[in-house]
Amino acid sequence: MSLTDKVLEKAESLFDAAGVVAEKRGVVLILGLESTPQRDLDDFGLENKRLIYRGWDLYVKPRLTALIDLLQENGFNASPVGWWGYPKQGLMHLKSIAVMGGLGLQGKNTLLLHSRFGSWLRLAALRTDAPLTSTGPGVYEHKENPLCRSCNACIDTCPVKKLLEPYRLTDPTRCLLNIESGFDVDQLGSCRMRCVTKCPVGKVSSQRLM
């Protein structure tokens, strides 16, 4: 078994989706874990005006630690990007990396759309010096997603008028869930992640959350 196969086997036992992107700056492991009512990765809040990632700490951090341990046991360095795989603004664009790694394509809701999990995958990333082989196209392909077809459910249900167009946000700072733009927990009442919950791809998950 190759090193790439060994690492991916471990990654896929911990996460719901995994891929590798070999960049000029190094190798990135892109990882996706489905958010469910029983494993709520969107569980976060504010403490002293600081965002607390409760679901991330509980479910993602230990999985990343196990994967880092495997890489280090094989003699390689590995570290999470940002806050345990959750990068801060400008550090890394996870959607693009996920597309490059073969996890899916961007949907009309601008999120990664996975054939099984829809937009319910929450993405994390590791950097490593392990010589892993890329699993996807290696480039960001911005094109129509066959899973979307003629569906416009995400666009029709967005509470912010004229914000969402097919495959793009006209002004990302107006998105009610944009953490970098001063996220307000109270905004969830009007948003309710409709661009995700109304998407028919991965509908099993969204029905459980309704």
HELIX and SHEET records of a PDB file:
HELIX    1   1 LEU A    3  LEU A   14  1                                  12    
HELIX    2   2 ARG A   54  GLY A   55  1                                   2    
HELIX    3   3 TRP A   56  VAL A   60  3                                   5    
HELIX    4   4 LYS A   61  GLU A   73  1                                  13    
HELIX    5   5 LEU A   94  MET A  100  1                                   7    
HELIX    6   6 ALA A  153  THR A  157  1                                   5    
HELIX    7   7 PRO A  172  ARG A  174  5                                   3    
HELIX    8   8 ILE A  179  SER A  181  5                                   3    
HELIX    9   9 VAL A  185  GLN A  187  5                                   3    
HELIX   10  10 LEU A  188  CYS A  191  1                                   4    
HELIX   11  11 ARG A  194  THR A  197  1                                   4    
HELIX   12  12 LYS A  203  LEU A  209  1                                   7    
SHEET    1   A 4 ALA A  17  GLU A  23  0                                        
SHEET    2   A 4 GLY A  26  GLU A  34 -1                                        
SHEET    3   A 4 LEU A 121  THR A 128 -1                                        
SHEET    4   A 4 ALA A  78  PRO A  80 -1                                        
SHEET    1   B 2 PHE A  44  GLU A  47  0                                        
SHEET    2   B 2 ARG A  50  TYR A  53 -1                                        
SHEET    1   C 2 LEU A 105  GLN A 106  0                                        
SHEET    2   C 2 LEU A 112  LEU A 113 -1                                        
SHEET    1   D 2 LEU A 164  GLU A 165  0                                        
SHEET    2   D 2 ARG A 168  LEU A 169 -1                                        
END                                                                             
